[in-house]
């Protein structure tokens, strides 16, 4: 799952709710993976109002993270599941996407 999150964040800044919808996972599961990725230095978060927006780290604080991100961002670009997830992402990205309630 962490690799899928990294691939979703490749070229995007997303809130946890967007990732939750695209991945089809419960909020606590997504949050847990986000914490692990943030602690490892792969992603960064930024508060925007009442939301946390996540993005890929540039890896500048660690040569190991930088190297791994370069490699990970090249993996699975032709994977059907990831292609479909990116298509789904277009459906959930609206101005109110992170604050909407289901």
C-alpha positions in Angstrom: 0.0 0.0 0.0 2.8 2.5 0.7 4.0 2.2 -2.9 0.5 2.9 -4.2 0.4 6.1 -2.0 3.8 7.2 -3.4 2.6 6.6 -6.9 -0.6 8.6 -6.3 1.3 11.5 -4.9 3.7 11.5 -7.8 2.8 14.8 -9.5 -0.1 15.5 -7.1 -0.8 17.1 -3.7 -3.6 15.2 -2.0 -5.4 15.0 1.3 -6.0 11.7 3.1 -9.6 11.6 2.1 -8.8 11.7 -1.6 -6.4 8.9 -1.2 -8.9 7.0 0.9 -11.5 7.2 -1.8 -9.1 6.2 -4.6 -7.5 3.3 -2.6 -10.8 2.1 -1.2 -9.4 1.8 2.3 -10.6 2.9 5.7 -9.3 6.3 7.0 -7.3 4.8 9.8 -5.5 2.5 7.4 -4.5 5.4 5.1 -3.5 7.6 8.0 -1.3 4.8 9.4 0.5 4.4 6.0 0.9 8.2 5.7 2.5 8.4 9.1 5.0 5.7 8.2 5.9 7.3 4.9 6.2 10.7 6.6 8.4 9.4 9.4 10.6 7.7 6.8 11.0 11.0 4.9 9.2 9.9 1.7 6.3 12.4 2.0 5.7 15.8 3.6 2.5 17.4 4.8 1.2 20.9 4.9 -1.8 22.3 6.7 -4.2 24.2 4.5 -7.1 25.5 6.6 -8.5 22.5 8.4 -6.9 19.9 6.0 -3.5 18.3 5.8 -2.2 18.1 2.2 0.4 15.5 1.4 3.1 15.5 -1.3 6.2 13.6 -2.1 9.3 14.8 -0.4 12.2 16.1 -2.6 14.5 13.7 -0.6 17.0 16.5 0.0 17.4 15.6 3.7 18.6 12.1 2.9 20.5 10.8 -0.1 18.9 7.3 0.6 15.4 8.7 0.4 16.2 10.7 -2.6 17.6 7.7 -4.4 14.7 5.5 -3.4 12.1 8.1 -4.5 13.8 8.3 -7.9 13.6 4.5 -8.3 10.1 4.2 -6.9 8.7 6.9 -9.2 9.8 4.9 -12.2 8.2 1.6 -11.1 4.8 0.3 -12.2 4.0 3.2 -14.5 2.3 0.6 -16.8 0.5 -1.2 -13.9 -3.2 -1.5 -14.7 -4.3 -1.0 -11.1 -2.3 2.2 -10.8 -3.6 3.5 -14.1 -7.1 2.9 -12.9 -6.3 4.6 -9.6 -5.1 7.7 -11.4 -8.2 7.8 -13.5 -10.3 7.5 -10.3 -8.3 10.4 -8.8 -9.7 12.7 -11.5 -13.2 11.9 -10.3 -12.5 12.8 -6.6 -10.5 15.9 -7.2 -12.9 18.8 -6.8 -12.6 22.1 -4.8 -14.5 20.5 -1.8 -13.0 17.1 -2.1 -11.4 16.9 1.3 -14.2 18.4 3.3 -17.1 16.5 1.8 -18.8 14.0 3.9 -20.2 10.7 2.5 
